Amino acid sequence: MLAFIVDRGWQEPLSSWEDSLRPINVFGTVALICAAVFALGGWALGRMAASGLVMVLGACAVLSSAVAAASAPLWAAGTVLAAVLAAAEARSSSRQLTAIMQLAARLKDGTKVRVGPNALAAERRVLRRGRRFAITLLAVSIALWGLLWLEWSGAASQAPPSDARAFVPGAAPFAGGTTVLAVVSTIRVVWRWWAHRQMRGTVWAVPCPGGPVWVHPIPLRNAVINASDSENPECFCEAEADRRDAEGLAEWGDGMIPAQDYCPVHGIDVVNSLDHDAFRALAASRRAWLWDIDSTRPVLSGDPRSGTRDGLLAFAGHAFGGIPLLDRGGVMDAWGPRTETADERRTADGEIPHEAESDFLPPHQSGVLDVVDLAPAEMRGTAVRYRHGRAWYVP
């Protein structure tokens, strides 16, 4: 807007068809549209916004200088300011990674841990996804510039329209912006790859929730058993689930087998017959069949619903948040191959988000059998057991 005022754009005559086909005007149209779009949505680029701003303002500065526009110094000043911001962001990111590497070097004690296949698969998936996105944007950008060239060459070979309107390529609103996004995404992918390369193979222990990252809570299923639990000869949960699945469409993966209400091993009567110590022990070992399907579970150290994990694989700051790991019998592994990286957490974010309360109401109090205090097992809250139902967790 300021450049428009400086150039007194309202006083300039409309471009003719021939004048609008000049390269300086075609590329100027693309650059100005890109600048307008960036002004509205550039904030979405986050840390990389300054890098994108350098490209947008730099293109406008070069093109305005080529036509000796009055706004050329303004575009140049904006480019310099954007370059300073981009350099400051690059320096900050580099200093953060250096500090993390130095901290890792001081804390390493030579302990070796085994990392499971889910964590390695999740790590590869996150890195591969960023590369695919950047390549896709690059391909789209090339295609849009090709479309713009076809429009341009086609318009140059035809007679001017009767209304003498200016030529405006249809690809102009998209070609410049997509190119900026492609370059910014490539820079981000390269920096993520470099930061990850410095910290790959490093597992960080996460002792408490008050750290620099938090992990997206993983939705857990209740009233289910693991495959190992179904191996008990008295358990008929899997057989009953197969019988009820008449069409044979269900696939019972680990931790997905529905616990049957009348199973002599995992049924409701078993849940309610446990003494309090036995119930707490099973709850601490994350036995999902104890809990009603609409209830939440107690927060445990390393539990997927707590704000922490037992570890983070390849944590490298905001460039790569690290893959959350759980200690599974001496093997540090992710919850699944599609586990997302942890998010960087700032002071202004406040407390780490939790899913402490269920979205559903528990059964009526008249059905309460007893209440189990979970504090002796180092868990917050209580477990309310109901007649004819599984337990509900109360934070």
C-alpha positions as CSV (number, residue, x, y, z in Angstrom):
1,M,0.0,0.0,0.0
2,L,2.8,2.4,0.9
3,A,4.6,1.6,-2.4
4,F,1.3,2.3,-4.3
5,I,1.1,5.7,-2.6
6,V,4.8,6.6,-3.3
7,D,4.4,5.6,-6.9
8,R,1.1,7.6,-7.2
9,G,-0.5,4.5,-8.8
10,W,-3.8,6.2,-9.2
11,Q,-2.3,8.6,-11.6
12,E,-0.7,6.0,-13.9
13,P,-2.5,5.3,-17.2
14,L,-3.8,1.8,-17.8
15,S,-1.2,-0.4,-19.6
16,S,-1.9,-1.2,-23.2
17,W,-2.0,-4.8,-24.5
18,E,1.5,-4.5,-26.1
19,D,2.9,-2.8,-23.0
20,S,1.5,-5.5,-20.6
21,L,3.3,-8.2,-22.6
22,R,6.7,-6.8,-21.8
23,P,8.7,-9.1,-19.5
24,I,9.2,-6.4,-16.9
25,N,5.5,-6.0,-16.6
26,V,4.6,-9.7,-16.7
27,F,7.1,-10.5,-13.9
28,G,6.1,-7.3,-12.1
29,T,2.5,-8.5,-12.0
30,V,3.5,-11.8,-10.6
31,A,5.7,-10.1,-7.9
32,L,3.1,-7.6,-6.8
33,I,0.4,-10.3,-6.5
34,C,2.8,-12.5,-4.5
35,A,3.6,-9.6,-2.2
36,A,-0.1,-8.9,-1.6
37,V,-0.8,-12.6,-0.8
38,F,2.3,-12.7,1.5
39,A,1.1,-9.7,3.4
40,L,-2.2,-11.5,4.2
41,G,-0.9,-15.0,4.8
42,G,2.9,-14.9,5.3
43,W,2.5,-15.3,9.1
44,A,1.6,-19.0,8.5
45,L,5.2,-19.7,7.6
46,G,6.2,-19.2,11.2
47,R,10.0,-19.1,11.7
48,M,10.6,-19.2,7.9
49,A,8.5,-16.1,7.2
50,A,11.6,-13.8,7.1
51,S,13.2,-16.0,4.5
52,G,10.1,-15.9,2.3
53,L,9.9,-12.1,2.9
54,V,13.4,-11.6,1.5
55,M,12.5,-13.4,-1.7
56,V,9.2,-11.5,-2.2
57,L,10.6,-8.0,-1.3
58,G,13.8,-8.7,-3.2
59,A,11.9,-9.5,-6.4
60,C,9.8,-6.3,-6.1
61,A,13.0,-4.2,-5.4
62,V,14.8,-5.5,-8.5
63,L,11.8,-5.0,-10.7
64,S,10.9,-1.5,-9.4
65,S,14.6,-0.5,-9.8
66,A,14.5,-1.7,-13.4
67,V,11.8,0.8,-14.2
68,A,13.1,3.5,-12.0
69,A,10.0,3.5,-9.9
70,A,9.8,6.0,-7.0
71,S,9.1,3.1,-4.6
72,A,12.3,1.3,-5.4
73,P,14.2,2.6,-2.3
74,L,11.2,1.5,-0.2
75,W,11.3,-2.0,-1.6
76,A,15.1,-2.1,-1.1
77,A,14.8,-1.0,2.5
78,G,12.2,-3.7,3.1
79,T,14.5,-6.3,1.6
80,V,17.4,-5.2,3.8
81,L,15.2,-5.4,6.9
82,A,13.8,-8.8,6.0
83,A,17.4,-10.0,5.4
84,V,18.4,-8.8,8.9
85,L,15.4,-10.7,10.4
86,A,16.2,-13.8,8.4
87,A,19.9,-13.7,9.5
88,A,18.8,-13.2,13.1
89,E,16.5,-16.3,12.9
90,A,19.2,-18.4,11.3
91,R,21.7,-17.4,14.0
92,S,19.1,-18.2,16.7
93,S,18.4,-21.6,15.2
94,S,22.1,-22.3,14.9
95,R,22.8,-21.3,18.5
96,Q,20.0,-23.4,19.7
97,L,21.3,-26.5,17.9
98,T,24.8,-25.8,19.2
99,A,23.6,-25.5,22.8
100,I,21.7,-28.8,22.5
101,M,24.7,-30.6,21.0
102,Q,26.9,-29.3,23.8
103,L,24.3,-30.3,26.5
104,A,24.1,-33.8,24.9
105,A,27.9,-34.1,25.0
106,R,28.0,-33.2,28.7
107,L,25.1,-35.6,29.7
108,K,26.1,-38.6,27.7
109,D,27.3,-41.4,30.1
110,G,28.0,-44.1,27.5
111,T,24.8,-46.0,28.2
112,K,23.5,-47.9,25.2
113,V,19.8,-48.4,24.6
114,R,17.9,-50.4,22.0
115,V,15.5,-48.4,19.9
116,G,12.5,-50.3,18.6
117,P,11.2,-50.5,15.0
118,N,8.2,-48.2,15.6
119,A,10.5,-45.4,16.6
120,L,12.7,-45.8,13.6
121,A,9.8,-46.1,11.3
122,A,8.2,-42.9,12.8
123,E,11.6,-41.1,12.4
124,R,11.9,-42.0,8.7
125,R,8.2,-41.1,8.1
126,V,8.6,-37.6,9.5
127,L,11.7,-36.9,7.5
128,R,10.3,-38.4,4.3
129,R,7.1,-36.4,4.6
130,G,8.9,-33.1,4.6
131,R,10.9,-34.0,1.6
132,R,7.8,-35.1,-0.3
133,F,6.0,-31.9,0.5
134,A,9.0,-29.8,-0.8
135,I,9.3,-31.8,-4.0
136,T,5.6,-31.5,-4.6
137,L,5.7,-27.8,-4.2
138,L,8.7,-27.6,-6.5
139,A,6.9,-29.6,-9.2
140,V,3.8,-27.5,-8.9
141,S,5.8,-24.3,-9.2
142,I,7.5,-25.5,-12.4
143,A,4.2,-26.5,-13.8
144,L,2.7,-23.0,-13.0
145,W,5.6,-21.2,-14.6
146,G,5.2,-23.4,-17.6
147,L,1.5,-22.5,-17.8
148,L,2.4,-18.8,-17.4
149,W,4.8,-19.1,-20.3
150,L,2.2,-20.8,-22.5
151,E,-0.3,-18.0,-21.7
152,W,2.3,-15.4,-22.3
153,S,3.5,-16.8,-25.7
154,G,0.0,-17.4,-26.8
155,A,-1.1,-13.8,-26.0
156,A,2.0,-12.4,-27.8
157,S,1.1,-14.3,-31.0
158,Q,-2.5,-13.1,-31.2
159,A,-4.1,-9.8,-32.1
160,P,-4.8,-7.3,-29.4
161,P,-8.4,-7.6,-28.0
162,S,-11.0,-5.1,-29.1
163,D,-11.3,-3.6,-25.7
164,A,-7.5,-3.1,-25.5
165,R,-7.4,-4.5,-22.0
166,A,-4.0,-5.4,-20.4
167,F,-2.7,-8.9,-20.4
168,V,-2.9,-10.6,-17.0
169,P,-1.8,-14.3,-16.9
170,G,-4.2,-16.6,-15.1
171,A,-1.2,-18.4,-13.4
172,A,0.2,-15.1,-12.0
173,P,-1.6,-15.3,-8.6
174,F,-0.2,-18.8,-8.0
175,A,3.2,-19.1,-9.7
176,G,5.1,-16.6,-7.5
177,G,3.6,-17.7,-4.2
178,T,4.2,-21.4,-4.9
179,T,7.8,-20.7,-5.8
180,V,8.3,-18.9,-2.5
181,L,6.7,-21.8,-0.6
182,A,8.8,-24.4,-2.5
183,V,12.1,-22.5,-1.6
184,V,11.0,-22.0,2.0
185,S,10.0,-25.7,2.4
186,T,13.3,-26.8,0.8
187,I,15.3,-24.6,3.3
188,R,13.2,-26.1,6.2
189,V,13.8,-29.7,5.0
190,V,17.5,-29.1,4.6
191,W,17.8,-27.6,8.1
192,R,15.7,-30.3,9.7
193,W,17.9,-32.9,8.0
194,W,21.0,-31.3,9.2
195,A,19.8,-30.8,12.8
196,H,18.5,-34.4,12.9
197,R,21.8,-35.7,11.5
198,Q,23.7,-34.1,14.4
199,M,21.4,-35.7,17.0
200,R,20.4,-39.0,15.4
201,G,21.1,-42.0,17.6
202,T,20.7,-39.8,20.8
203,V,18.0,-40.7,23.2
204,W,17.0,-38.1,25.8
205,A,15.6,-39.1,29.1
206,V,12.5,-37.1,30.0
207,P,12.1,-37.1,33.8
208,C,9.3,-34.7,34.3
209,P,6.5,-32.8,32.4
210,G,8.0,-29.3,32.9
211,G,10.3,-29.5,29.9
212,P,10.8,-27.7,26.6
213,V,8.5,-30.0,24.7
214,W,5.1,-31.7,25.0
215,V,3.7,-34.7,23.2
216,H,0.3,-34.9,21.6
217,P,-1.9,-37.2,23.8
218,I,-2.4,-40.5,22.1
219,P,-6.1,-41.7,22.1
220,L,-6.2,-45.0,24.0
221,R,-8.8,-47.7,23.8
222,N,-10.2,-49.1,27.0
223,A,-12.0,-52.5,27.5
224,V,-9.4,-54.2,25.3
225,I,-6.7,-56.7,25.8
226,N,-3.3,-57.4,24.3
227,A,-2.5,-60.4,22.1
228,S,-0.4,-61.9,24.9
229,D,-3.3,-61.6,27.4
230,S,-5.5,-63.7,25.0
231,E,-3.1,-66.6,25.2
232,N,-4.5,-67.6,28.6
233,P,-6.4,-70.9,27.9
234,E,-9.3,-69.7,29.9
235,C,-9.7,-66.4,28.0
236,F,-12.3,-66.5,25.2
237,C,-12.2,-62.7,24.3
238,E,-10.6,-63.2,20.9
239,A,-12.8,-66.2,20.0
240,E,-15.9,-64.4,21.1
241,A,-14.9,-61.3,19.1
242,D,-14.4,-63.4,16.0
243,R,-17.8,-65.1,16.5
244,R,-19.5,-61.7,16.7
245,D,-17.7,-60.5,13.6
246,A,-19.7,-62.7,11.3
247,E,-18.4,-61.0,8.1
248,G,-14.8,-61.4,9.1
249,L,-13.9,-57.8,8.5
250,A,-12.2,-57.0,11.8
251,E,-8.5,-57.4,12.3
252,W,-7.5,-57.7,16.0
253,G,-4.1,-56.1,16.3
254,D,-2.2,-55.9,19.6
255,G,-4.1,-54.0,22.1
256,M,-7.3,-54.1,20.0
257,I,-9.0,-57.3,21.1
258,P,-12.3,-56.4,22.8
259,A,-12.5,-57.6,26.4
260,Q,-15.6,-59.7,26.8
261,D,-17.8,-58.9,29.8
262,Y,-18.2,-62.5,30.8
263,C,-14.6,-63.7,30.2
264,P,-13.4,-65.6,33.3
265,V,-10.0,-63.8,33.0
266,H,-10.9,-60.3,31.8
267,G,-14.6,-59.9,32.5
268,I,-16.5,-57.5,34.7
269,D,-16.7,-59.9,37.6
270,V,-12.9,-60.2,37.6
271,V,-12.5,-56.5,37.7
272,N,-14.8,-56.2,40.6
273,S,-13.4,-59.2,42.5
274,L,-9.8,-57.8,42.6
275,D,-8.6,-56.5,46.0
276,H,-7.4,-53.0,46.0
277,D,-3.7,-53.9,45.9
278,A,-4.2,-56.2,42.9
279,F,-6.3,-53.6,41.1
280,R,-3.7,-50.9,41.6
281,A,-0.9,-53.2,40.4
282,L,-2.8,-54.0,37.2
283,A,-3.7,-50.3,36.7
284,A,0.0,-49.4,37.1
285,S,0.9,-51.9,34.4
286,R,-1.6,-50.2,32.0
287,R,-4.1,-53.0,31.7
288,A,-6.8,-51.4,29.5
289,W,-9.4,-54.1,30.2
290,L,-9.9,-52.7,33.8
291,W,-11.5,-49.5,32.5
292,D,-14.9,-48.6,30.9
293,I,-14.7,-47.9,27.2
294,D,-15.8,-44.2,27.8
295,S,-13.5,-43.6,30.8
296,T,-10.0,-42.1,30.8
297,R,-7.0,-43.7,32.5
298,P,-4.7,-42.8,35.3
299,V,-1.7,-40.6,34.5
300,L,1.5,-42.5,34.8
301,S,5.1,-41.7,34.2
302,G,5.7,-42.6,30.5
303,D,2.0,-43.2,29.9
304,P,0.7,-41.9,26.5
305,R,-1.8,-39.6,28.2
306,S,0.7,-38.0,30.5
307,G,2.6,-34.9,29.4
308,T,5.9,-36.8,29.3
309,R,7.5,-39.8,27.8
310,D,10.3,-42.0,29.0
311,G,12.5,-40.6,26.3
312,L,12.9,-38.6,23.0
313,L,14.8,-39.9,20.1
314,A,17.0,-37.4,18.2
315,F,15.6,-34.3,19.9
316,A,17.2,-31.3,18.1
317,G,15.1,-28.3,19.2
318,H,12.5,-26.7,17.0
319,A,14.0,-28.2,13.9
320,F,13.2,-31.8,15.0
321,G,11.2,-32.2,18.2
322,G,12.2,-35.9,18.7
323,I,10.2,-39.1,18.6
324,P,8.5,-39.9,21.9
325,L,9.7,-43.2,23.3
326,L,8.3,-45.6,25.9
327,D,10.4,-48.1,27.8
328,R,9.0,-51.5,26.7
329,G,10.9,-54.1,28.6
330,G,14.4,-52.7,27.9
331,V,13.5,-51.5,24.4
332,M,12.8,-47.9,23.8
333,D,10.1,-47.7,21.2
334,A,7.4,-45.3,20.0
335,W,3.7,-46.0,20.5
336,G,3.3,-46.7,16.8
337,P,5.0,-46.2,13.4
338,R,2.9,-43.1,12.8
339,T,3.9,-41.3,16.1
340,E,4.4,-37.6,15.6
341,T,7.4,-35.5,16.9
342,A,7.1,-33.6,20.1
343,D,6.2,-29.9,19.9
344,E,8.4,-27.1,21.0
345,R,6.9,-25.5,24.1
346,R,7.3,-21.8,25.0
347,T,6.8,-20.1,28.4
348,A,3.7,-18.4,27.1
349,D,2.0,-21.7,26.3
350,G,1.3,-22.3,30.0
351,E,0.7,-25.8,31.3
352,I,1.1,-28.8,29.2
353,P,-2.2,-29.9,27.8
354,H,-3.7,-33.1,29.3
355,E,-6.8,-35.1,28.6
356,A,-7.7,-35.6,32.2
357,E,-11.4,-35.8,32.0
358,S,-13.7,-37.9,29.9
359,D,-16.1,-36.5,27.4
360,F,-18.8,-38.8,28.8
361,L,-20.6,-39.0,32.1
362,P,-20.0,-41.9,34.4
363,P,-22.8,-44.3,35.4
364,H,-25.3,-43.3,38.2
365,Q,-23.9,-43.4,41.8
366,S,-26.4,-46.0,42.8
367,G,-24.4,-48.5,40.9
368,V,-21.1,-47.8,42.7
369,L,-19.5,-50.9,44.2
370,D,-16.4,-49.3,45.8
371,V,-13.7,-46.7,45.3
372,V,-10.0,-47.6,44.9
373,D,-7.4,-45.0,45.9
374,L,-4.6,-45.0,43.4
375,A,-2.1,-42.9,45.3
376,P,-0.3,-46.0,46.9
377,A,0.6,-47.0,43.3
378,E,2.0,-43.4,42.6
379,M,-1.0,-42.5,40.4
380,R,-3.3,-39.5,40.9
381,G,-7.0,-39.9,41.4
382,T,-9.3,-42.9,42.2
383,A,-10.9,-45.8,40.4
384,V,-14.7,-46.1,40.9
385,R,-15.9,-49.6,40.4
386,Y,-19.5,-50.3,39.4
387,R,-21.8,-53.3,39.6
388,H,-22.2,-54.8,36.1
389,G,-19.6,-52.5,34.6
390,R,-15.9,-51.8,34.4
391,A,-14.1,-49.2,36.4
392,W,-14.1,-45.4,35.8
393,Y,-11.1,-43.2,36.5
394,V,-11.7,-40.0,38.5
395,P,-8.8,-37.6,38.4
